[in-house]
Amino acid sequence: MKKPVFLLLLYLLLLPQGVCAADAPAPYGANLFQGNFGQGGTTGAMAPGDRVVLRLWGGSLNVDTILEVSPSGQLDIPEVGQLNVTGLAQDKLQDALRSKLAASGHADSQIYLAPMDAQPITLFVTGNVPKPGRYSGSAADPLLSYLDKAGGIDAGRGSYRNIQVRRNNQVVATVDLYPFIREGSMPPIRFQNGDIIVVPDKGPTVTVTGKVRTSARFELPEGKTSGASLLKLVDPDSSASHIAIKGVRNGKPYNTYLPLGELASLQLADGDTIELLADAAGSTITVTVQGAVRGASRFPVRRGARLDEVRNFIAVEQGRADLNGMYIKRKSVAERQKKAIADSLRRLEESALTASSASTEESQIRAKEAEMIAKFVERAKAVEPEGVVVLSDGQKIGDITLEDGDVIVIPAKSDVVLVSGEVMMPQAMLWSKNNDLDDYIKGAGGYNSRADQDTVLVMHPNGSVSHDGDTIRPGDQILVMPRVASKNMQAVKDISQVMMQVAVSARAILGLPTLY
């Protein structure tokens, strides 16, 4: 009985979250509520309307009174004068007054100055928050504390720029959190019992990705949809030169590609996606040299330069550098290798999901096999190919046009042969012209029980890979591949192909899944 549907459901359950679709950037400021604004109490900051108990004695002063902070943030100290306490932490009051007294010639006076015991207040947090409800705190607690207690702001719906504080059905304060995120600026708010904090729906939002310090969804200020308002928030990389915008205008898809400098005058719309790109081609590129070299390891060269132009400037370690083994590691090649591995993994997934079973017992085996393949695929996706470009046929180095980011590798000469993979004792052995492949395998203890004796790769210092083990050269690496065993012959073929691609592109053996 065929059971591909069962295997499909099992495989989907095994997929990690986020595999089917790329995660959209979080709203700008979403990390505000990953801290502890809502934890513990605060000493609070002084604000207009706060009342304090003041006692002064000794010297020429004798004061015992209750004072209130004026609308301008001042305490009127009898016989001393005004003390500015705007924004001053409550636990710093006495220090501030002591300095004031010393400056006015009353340093010998004793001081007691403290806020009057505040009664806890209860207010409401509602709107686009995960946990709307009634919360207790202090009148001096910051807005962020109450928002944090309510779970922060709903990332998909809530506004970070138009938070309202309502009192007696009137809006008494409107808070934009962006200045706090960028500059630490927050308007002082003295809460009262019964106040309501409302997080309304978000305003027009655009998503910015690409060559920026932080990809995010930015909420535009009300009535300001020009690119100029966005540029005040976005921090482009120095390499950014152009923008690609996707959105909707008049119900139709909208796409445009412009120089970055034109963003300021552009009118944006809710839902736009803006990608910053580094498309300005410079006149020079940078190549790096690794291996048996001395001196400079980075070279700026003209765009379009060829390898022969650069070789003359590379100072190598004489007698140690293997010039015939020179090869290049190239990003564009690594990307193509990565895509080829991804295509093979897709075919492997398909073969695992469509495998048929003739019995209940075999169906259970296929289900377990699908689980193991899912883990194998996850590991394989993490492999990063090296993008090796072989330059030498063992006799002559070929010339090639260089690309930005190329890494020129000049290996060191070696007198050893490394044997690894599915052998009993992986090790490095002294090269001998009298030894062939079998001699080196025997020297490593022979094949182990997992070895595929028909698939042995020889990796040469110049980056090339061969199956021909008749001639082993100094510095070679012998890689014995594992045998894939399964009744699902298509799975065997696909897994073997992936393992071969990984071995060639990353010069490593990927852990073999346990199949039945």
C-alpha positions in Angstrom: 0.0 0.0 0.0 1.4 3.4 -1.0 1.7 6.0 1.7 3.3 9.1 0.2 0.7 11.4 1.9 1.7 10.1 5.3 5.4 10.8 4.5 4.6 14.3 3.3 2.7 15.1 6.5 5.6 13.7 8.6 8.2 15.7 6.6 6.2 19.0 6.9 6.0 18.4 10.7 9.8 18.0 10.8 10.5 21.2 8.9 11.9 24.0 11.1 9.8 27.0 11.4 10.4 29.7 8.8 11.6 27.3 6.0 8.7 27.9 3.7 8.9 31.7 3.8 11.5 34.2 4.6 10.8 36.2 7.8 9.9 39.8 7.2 12.0 42.4 9.0 10.7 43.4 12.5 9.3 46.9 13.1 11.8 49.5 13.9 12.0 49.6 17.7 10.6 46.0 18.3 13.7 45.2 20.4 12.6 47.8 23.0 10.5 45.2 24.7 13.1 42.5 25.0 14.6 44.2 28.1 13.1 44.8 31.5 11.2 48.1 31.5 8.4 46.4 33.3 10.5 44.7 35.9 11.0 46.1 39.4 10.2 49.6 40.7 11.8 52.9 39.9 13.2 55.7 41.9 11.3 58.0 39.5 12.1 61.5 38.3 10.7 64.7 39.7 8.0 66.3 37.7 5.6 69.3 38.1 3.0 68.6 40.8 5.2 66.3 42.9 5.2 67.1 46.6 8.2 66.8 49.0 8.7 67.0 52.8 11.5 69.5 53.7 13.1 70.0 57.1 16.1 72.3 57.6 17.7 72.9 61.0 21.0 74.0 62.5 22.9 77.1 61.6 20.6 80.0 60.7 17.8 77.9 59.1 14.7 76.4 60.7 12.3 75.0 58.1 9.6 72.3 58.4 7.2 72.4 55.4 5.7 70.6 52.4 6.6 71.9 49.0 5.2 71.3 45.5 7.2 71.3 42.3 6.1 74.3 40.2 5.0 74.0 36.6 8.4 75.2 35.6 10.1 72.4 37.6 11.2 74.5 40.6 11.1 74.0 44.4 10.9 77.3 46.3 13.1 76.7 49.3 12.3 79.2 52.1 15.2 81.5 52.9 17.4 79.8 50.3 15.7 80.3 46.9 14.6 78.2 44.0 16.0 74.7 43.3 15.5 73.3 39.8 14.5 69.6 40.1 13.1 69.0 36.6 13.9 65.4 35.6 16.0 64.9 38.8 15.9 61.4 40.2 14.1 61.3 43.6 17.1 59.7 45.3 19.3 62.7 44.2 17.2 65.4 45.8 19.2 65.7 49.0 22.5 66.0 47.1 21.1 68.7 44.9 19.8 70.7 47.9 23.1 70.2 49.8 25.0 71.8 46.9 22.4 74.6 46.8 22.9 75.3 50.5 26.6 75.3 50.3 26.5 77.8 47.5 24.2 80.1 49.5 26.3 80.1 52.7 24.3 77.5 54.7 26.6 74.5 54.5 26.3 73.9 58.3 22.5 73.2 58.1 21.1 69.7 58.5 18.8 68.4 55.7 15.8 66.1 55.3 14.2 66.3 51.9 12.2 63.4 50.5 9.2 62.9 48.2 6.0 62.3 50.0 4.9 58.7 50.0 3.1 58.1 46.7 0.0 55.9 46.6 0.1 53.3 43.9 -2.0 54.0 40.9 -3.9 51.8 38.5 -4.2 52.5 34.8 -5.3 50.7 31.7 -3.3 49.7 28.6 -5.3 48.9 25.6 -5.2 48.9 21.8 -2.6 47.0 19.8 -0.8 45.3 22.7 -0.5 41.5 23.3 -1.9 41.7 26.8 -4.3 44.6 27.2 -5.5 45.1 30.8 -5.3 47.0 34.0 -1.8 47.5 35.6 -0.5 48.9 38.8 2.5 51.1 39.3 3.7 54.6 40.3 2.7 57.9 38.9 6.4 58.4 38.1 6.8 55.1 36.2 7.8 55.6 32.6 5.4 54.9 29.7 7.6 52.1 28.5 7.2 50.3 31.9 3.4 50.1 31.4 3.7 49.1 27.8 6.2 46.4 28.7 3.8 45.0 31.3 1.2 44.7 28.6 3.7 42.7 26.4 5.0 45.6 24.3 3.5 46.7 21.0 1.9 44.3 18.6 4.6 44.0 15.9 2.1 43.5 13.1 -0.6 46.2 13.9 0.6 48.6 16.6 2.0 52.1 16.2 5.3 53.1 17.7 4.8 56.8 16.7 1.3 57.7 18.0 0.8 56.3 21.5 -1.9 58.2 23.4 -2.4 58.8 27.1 -6.1 59.5 27.7 -7.6 61.1 30.9 -11.3 61.8 31.4 -11.9 61.0 27.7 -9.3 63.6 26.6 -5.9 63.0 25.0 -3.4 64.5 27.4 -0.2 63.3 25.8 0.9 61.7 22.5 4.2 59.9 22.4 6.5 59.0 19.4 8.9 56.3 20.5 11.3 56.9 17.6 13.1 59.9 19.3 13.6 57.7 22.4 15.1 54.9 20.2 17.5 57.2 18.4 18.3 59.8 21.0 16.9 58.6 24.4 14.4 61.5 24.3 11.0 60.9 26.1 8.5 63.5 27.1 7.8 63.6 30.9 4.4 62.2 31.8 2.9 62.2 35.3 0.3 59.5 35.3 -2.9 59.6 37.4 -5.1 56.9 38.7 -7.5 55.7 35.9 -5.4 56.9 33.0 -5.6 54.9 29.7 -2.7 54.2 27.5 -3.9 53.5 23.9 -1.7 52.0 21.2 -3.6 52.7 17.9 -3.1 51.1 14.5 0.2 51.7 12.9 0.5 54.5 10.3 1.9 54.1 6.7 4.7 51.6 6.8 7.6 50.9 4.5 10.1 48.0 4.6 13.8 48.8 4.1 16.3 46.0 3.3 19.6 45.6 1.6 22.7 47.8 2.2 21.5 49.3 5.5 22.8 48.9 9.1 19.5 47.4 10.2 16.7 46.0 8.0 13.3 47.0 9.5 9.8 48.1 8.9 9.6 51.9 9.4 6.4 53.8 10.3 6.2 57.2 8.6 5.1 60.2 10.5 1.4 61.2 10.0 1.1 63.3 6.8 4.8 62.8 5.9 5.2 60.2 3.2 8.3 61.6 1.4 11.5 59.8 1.2 13.2 62.6 3.1 11.4 61.6 6.3 12.6 58.0 5.8 16.2 59.0 5.2 16.3 60.6 8.7 15.7 57.1 10.1 17.6 54.8 7.7 21.3 54.4 8.1 22.6 53.3 4.6 25.9 51.5 4.2 28.5 53.6 2.5 28.4 51.2 -0.4 24.7 51.8 -1.1 24.2 53.6 -4.5 20.7 52.7 -5.8 17.2 51.8 -4.6 14.7 49.3 -5.9 11.1 50.1 -4.8 8.2 47.7 -5.1 4.7 48.6 -4.1 1.2 49.4 -5.4 -0.1 52.6 -7.0 -3.7 53.0 -8.0 -4.3 49.3 -7.6 -1.5 48.3 -9.9 1.9 46.9 -9.2 4.6 49.5 -9.0 8.3 49.0 -9.5 11.1 51.6 -9.9 14.9 51.6 -9.8 16.6 54.9 -9.0 19.9 56.4 -7.6 19.9 56.6 -3.8 20.0 60.4 -4.0 16.5 60.6 -5.5 14.9 58.9 -2.5 14.5 62.2 -0.6 12.1 63.6 -3.3 10.1 60.4 -3.8 6.6 60.0 -2.5 6.2 56.7 -0.7 3.1 54.6 -0.1 2.0 52.3 2.7 3.4 48.8 2.0 6.3 49.8 -0.1 9.4 47.7 0.0 12.7 49.5 -0.5 15.9 47.6 -1.2 19.2 49.6 -1.1 21.8 48.2 -3.5 25.5 48.7 -4.2 25.3 48.9 -8.0 27.8 51.6 -8.6 30.8 49.9 -10.2 34.1 51.3 -9.1 37.2 51.5 -11.2 39.1 49.1 -8.9 38.5 45.8 -7.2 40.2 44.1 -4.3 41.9 40.7 -4.3 43.4 38.8 -1.4 46.4 36.5 -1.3 46.6 33.6 1.2 49.1 30.8 1.8 52.9 30.8 1.5 53.3 34.5 1.0 55.0 37.3 2.8 54.3 41.1 2.7 51.0 42.5 1.4 48.0 40.2 1.4 45.5 42.6 -0.2 45.8 44.3 -3.5 43.6 47.0 -5.1 43.7 46.4 -8.9 41.9 47.9 -11.8 38.6 46.3 -12.8 39.2 43.8 -15.5 42.8 43.0 -14.5 44.0 39.5 -15.1 45.9 37.2 -12.8 49.3 37.6 -14.7 49.2 41.4 -13.8 48.9 40.7 -10.1 51.3 37.7 -9.8 54.3 40.0 -10.3 53.4 41.9 -7.1 52.9 38.9 -4.9 55.9 38.2 -2.6 56.0 34.5 -1.9 58.1 32.4 0.5 60.9 31.3 -1.7 61.5 27.5 -1.6 58.3 27.0 0.3 55.6 28.3 -2.0 54.0 25.7 -4.4 53.5 28.1 -7.4 52.2 25.3 -9.6 49.5 24.7 -7.0 48.0 28.2 -7.2 44.2 28.4 -7.3 41.5 31.0 -6.7 38.5 30.9 -4.3 35.7 32.9 -5.9 32.4 34.1 -4.4 30.4 33.8 -7.6 31.6 30.1 -8.1 30.7 29.4 -4.4 27.2 30.8 -5.0 26.7 28.5 -8.0 28.0 25.5 -6.0 25.6 26.4 -3.2 22.7 26.5 -5.7 23.7 23.2 -7.2 23.7 21.6 -3.7 20.3 23.2 -3.0 18.9 21.7 -6.3 20.2 18.3 -5.3 18.6 18.6 -1.8 15.3 19.5 -3.4 15.4 16.3 -5.5 16.4 14.3 -2.4 13.4 15.7 -0.5 11.1 14.8 -3.3 12.3 11.3 -3.5 11.9 10.9 0.2 8.4 12.2 0.2 7.2 10.1 -2.8 8.7 6.8 -1.8 6.1 4.0 -1.8 5.6 1.2 0.7 4.3 -2.3 0.1 3.5 -3.0 3.8 2.9 -1.4 7.1 6.3 -2.4 8.3 8.0 -0.9 5.2 5.9 2.2 5.7 7.3 2.7 9.2 10.8 2.2 7.7 10.2 4.9 5.1 8.8 7.3 7.7 12.0 6.9 9.8 14.1 7.3 6.7 12.3 10.5 5.8 13.1 11.8 9.3 16.7 11.0 8.9 16.9 12.6 5.5 15.3 15.8 6.9 18.1 16.1 9.4 20.7 15.4 6.6 19.2 18.1 4.4 19.3 20.6 7.3 23.0 19.9 7.8 23.7 20.0 4.1 22.1 23.4 3.8 24.6 24.8 6.2 27.6 23.8 4.1 29.5 26.8 2.6 31.4 25.9 -0.6 34.8 27.4 -1.2 34.2 28.3 -4.8 37.6 26.9 -6.0 38.7 27.8 -9.5 41.5 25.4 -10.7 44.2 27.3 -12.6 46.9 24.7 -13.1 47.1 21.4 -15.0 50.1 20.5 -12.9 52.5 22.1 -15.3 51.4 25.7 -16.2 49.2 28.3 -14.5 46.5 29.7 -16.7 45.6 33.4 -16.9 42.2 34.5 -15.8 40.2 37.8 -15.4 39.9 38.6 -11.7 36.7 39.4 -9.9 36.2 41.6 -6.8 36.7 39.6 -3.7 38.8 36.8 -5.3 41.2 35.0 -3.0 44.4 33.8 -4.6 45.7 30.8 -2.7 49.4 29.8 -3.0 49.7 26.5 -1.0 52.9 25.6 0.8 54.9 22.6 -0.5 54.2 19.5 1.5 55.9 16.1 1.8 52.9 14.3 3.4 49.7 12.7 2.1 46.6 13.0 4.3 44.2 10.1 4.4 40.8 10.8 5.9 37.1 9.7 5.6 36.0 6.2 6.1 39.3 4.5 7.1 40.2 2.9 10.3 42.9 5.4 11.4 42.8 8.7 9.5 46.3 10.2 9.5 49.0 12.0 7.6 51.8 9.9 6.0 55.2 10.7 4.4 54.9 10.7 0.6 56.8 8.1 -1.3 57.1 7.8 -5.0 56.8 4.0 -4.6 53.4 4.1 -2.8 50.1 4.0 -4.7 46.5 4.6 -3.4 46.2 1.2 -1.9 49.4 1.6 0.0 48.2 4.8 1.7 44.8 3.2 2.5 46.5 0.3 4.1 48.8 2.7 6.0 45.6 4.2 7.5 44.4 0.8 8.7 42.3 0.0 5.7 38.7 0.7 4.9 36.2 0.7 7.7 32.8 -1.0 7.5 31.1 2.2 6.3 33.5 2.9 3.4 32.4 2.9 -0.3 35.6 1.4 -1.7 34.6 2.4 -5.2 34.3 6.1 -4.4 37.7 7.5 -3.3 38.5 11.1 -4.1 42.0 12.5 -4.4 42.2 16.3 -3.7 45.3 17.9 -5.1 47.1 21.0 -3.7 46.0 23.0 -6.8 42.3 22.6 -5.8 41.5 19.9 -8.4 39.8 16.7 -7.5 40.2 13.3 -9.2 39.0 9.7 -8.9 42.3 8.5 -10.4 44.4 7.3 -7.5 47.1 5.7 -9.6 49.4 8.7 -9.1 49.5 10.2 -5.6 51.5 13.5 -5.4 53.0 15.2 -2.4 50.4 17.3 -0.5 47.4 15.2 -1.8 44.5 14.4 0.4 42.8 11.0 0.0 39.1 11.1 0.9 37.3 7.8 1.3 33.5 8.4 0.9 30.9 6.6 2.9 28.5 4.0 1.5 24.8 4.9 1.4 22.6 1.9 2.1 18.8 2.0 1.5 16.1 0.2 -0.4 15.1 3.6 -1.8 17.5 3.6 -4.8 16.6 7.1 -5.8 17.4 8.3 -2.3 20.8 6.5 -2.5 21.6 8.2 -5.8 20.5 11.7 -4.5 22.3 11.4 -1.2 25.5 10.2 -2.9 25.3 13.1 -5.3 25.0 15.6 -2.4 27.8 14.1 -0.5 30.0 14.2 -3.6 29.1 17.9 -4.3 29.9 18.8 -0.7 33.2 16.9 -0.8 34.3 18.6 -4.0 33.1 22.1 -3.2 33.9 22.2 0.6 36.6 19.6 0.8 34.8 17.8 3.6 32.6 14.8 4.2 29.1 15.5 5.3 27.8 13.2 8.1 25.9 10.3 6.6 22.2 9.8 7.7 21.3 6.5 9.2 19.0 4.8 6.7 17.3 1.5 6.6 
